[in-house]
Amino acid sequence: MQAKRLFPARSGTYEIGSRFESSDAAQHLRMKALRDWAGEDFIRYCLYCPRPKELEPHVRESLNQSRTNALSGDIFDYTLGLELRDDMLSDAQTTAAGLFVASLDRTPTTLAETHAGLFSRTVPFAWFIVQHMASGRHSMNQRRPSPESERNSGPKRKEIERLVRGDHRVLEGMDLPKSLDSNVPPRILPVHTIEISVVCGLDRPRNEGG
């Protein structure tokens, strides 16, 4: 993930039109080149912005309306859908987040677009994690690899996992695109990594008498 943060307006406050002004066209092309080389859609932007509850009332209300419009046609089925319905009715919505994940092809440029693209262009970070543990319609659209790349990506998937884990040894002997060859660390390896472990409750050791 490549982090980008929202910048306030000239007034110093955050408005619906506040933008992610630190975008870098050359960096974006390198990210797409790495994705295309891998044949896997494993690269995302991580968008930092203030939580709506910290913004002015008129901005907060506008963002809330944008999220509602984004989900207005949903039927809220299956596990993720039912959880999302409960979240929308809550006074503390997790979708009113301050950290969103976005794909390379449809990255929003403003705060308004970030909330208006909920579950199509953007996903709150917590929901992005949960989506990997469940299946359903509430998953951000991904760029699917071609059947040819599916057949040939087996070895690369191992390299991708090592890249994501920040293993610098994987760079030795990698057949990278020319556009990336001269920009090896720190441009490819992540600066920080997070590992999340999940344990099924039924598999946990039970204490006697518990």
PERADA-V215414 format. One record per pair of residues at least 24 apart in sequence whose C-alpha atoms are under 8 Angstrom apart, sorted by the first residue. I is the first residue (numbers start at 1). J is the second residue. D is the distance in whole Angstrom. If there is no record, write none. Layout:
i=[I I]
j=[J J]
d=[D D]
This chain:
i=[1 1 1 1 1 2 2 2 3 3 3 3 4 4 4 4 5 5 5 6 6 6 6 6 14 15 15 16 16 16 16 16 16 17 17 17 18 18 18 19 19 19 20 20 21 28 30 30 32 33 33 33 34 34 34 37 37 38 38 38 38 39 39 39 39 39 40 40 40 41 41 41 41 43 43 44 44 44 44 45 45 45 45 45 46 46 46 46 47 47 47 47 48 48 48 49 49 49 50 50 51 51 51 52 52 52 53 63 63 63 64 64 66 66 66 67 67 67 67 69 70 70 70 70 71 78 79 79 80 80 80 80 80 81 81 81 94 94 95 96 97 97 98 99 99 100 100 101 101 103 163 163 163 164 164 164 165 165 166 166 166 166]
j=[43 44 45 46 190 44 45 46 45 46 47 48 45 46 47 48 47 48 49 47 48 49 110 111 55 59 111 59 62 63 110 111 112 110 111 112 110 111 112 109 110 111 109 110 109 104 179 180 104 177 179 180 176 177 180 176 177 153 156 157 160 145 146 149 150 153 144 145 153 142 143 144 145 103 104 101 102 103 104 101 102 103 104 107 99 100 101 102 99 100 101 102 98 99 100 98 99 111 97 98 96 97 98 96 97 98 96 112 115 116 96 115 112 115 116 115 116 117 118 116 116 117 118 119 118 136 134 136 134 135 136 137 138 136 137 138 124 126 124 124 124 125 124 124 125 124 125 125 128 142 188 189 190 189 190 193 190 193 190 191 192 193]
d=[6 5 5 6 8 6 5 6 6 5 6 7 7 6 5 6 6 4 6 7 6 5 8 7 7 6 7 6 8 7 7 5 5 5 6 6 5 6 8 6 4 6 6 6 8 8 7 7 7 7 7 8 8 8 8 7 7 7 6 8 7 6 8 6 7 7 8 6 8 7 6 7 7 7 7 6 6 5 6 6 5 6 7 8 7 6 5 7 6 5 6 7 6 5 7 5 6 8 8 5 6 5 4 6 7 7 8 6 6 7 8 8 7 6 5 5 5 8 6 7 6 6 6 8 8 7 8 8 7 8 7 8 6 8 8 7 8 8 6 8 6 8 8 6 6 4 5 6 7 8 8 6 8 7 7 7 8 6 6 8 8 7]
